Amino acid sequence: MERQVQDAPDKQVSLTDPDARSMATSGRGTGVVGYNVQTAVDAEHHLIVAHEVTNVGHDRTQLAPMARKALAAIGCEEITALADRGYFNGEQVLACEGTGILPCIPKPCGRAKAVSSPAMTSPMMLRRITTSARQDKR
């Protein structure tokens, strides 16, 4: 077993699922062995238009990549990417600039408040990016 751990690129081995990895979930030295599933949903039709499975225990680096996948899948020139505050990251918001993606993410109120918020601990909210085509109604 020690040899397997040393040979693994990330020095981790899961006995129940070879692809699962330990992911930090709260920043307090705890974690879960598993996956972080990202989905982008078309808000009008309620259909999944893009998905990704990662071993990263937070969503802060997932906004721009998932929104780009959704934009490509939907085939629109512009979309609004609506996400919960767990996705808030200034670099990710800037990465959407000029790409046809309008990110709408609430800024966290502060570390302690954001982590204890019910919206932050809801598995559905943490794993979902909702997209909708922007329509000009003139």
DAMO-V520387 format. One record per helix or strand of 3 or more residues. SS is the DSSP state (2 for helix, 1 for strand). FROM is the first residue (numbers start at 1). TO is the last residue. If there is no record, write none. Layout:
BEGIN
SS_FROM_TO, SS_FROM_TO
END
This chain:
BEGIN
2_2_7, 1_21_24, 1_31_34, 1_36_42, 1_47_54, 2_63_74, 1_79_83, 2_85_87, 2_90_96, 1_101_105, 2_111_116, 2_118_121, 2_123_126, 1_128_133
END
